[in-house]
Amino acid sequence: MRLSVSLLLVTLTLGFFEANAVPCPELLKECTEFIIAPEELYKLELSKFDASPEAVEARLEVKECVDRISWTTKTRLIKIMVISSSLIHSDSHQPHRQKRG
């Protein structure tokens, strides 16, 4: 599986919380920054999570790989995250129909 597909699947999996699968806005923002922000700005983003230095270093190592992904692919990944989160968010506010038996 290509890195971009793996990254997308992990992001979508981690980005949804609670029983209603509403995306966590802060995590979606962090994932977007992970994909497109320069390393210096991403370090600032990570600092608000108070992660251990080892965790930050590990995340930055993975970011080095992600930074090699083409801008076209990065744009596609972000579009998929945004569209997925907006579809799930709008669906979570729709009244659910009861099944008739």
Buried (B, 14 or more C-beta within 10 A) or exposed (E): EEEBEEBBEEBBEBBBEEEEEBBBEEBBEBBBBBBBBEEEEBBEBBEEEEEEEEEBEEBBEEBEEBBEBEEEBBEBBBEBBEEBBEEBBEEBEEEEEEEEE
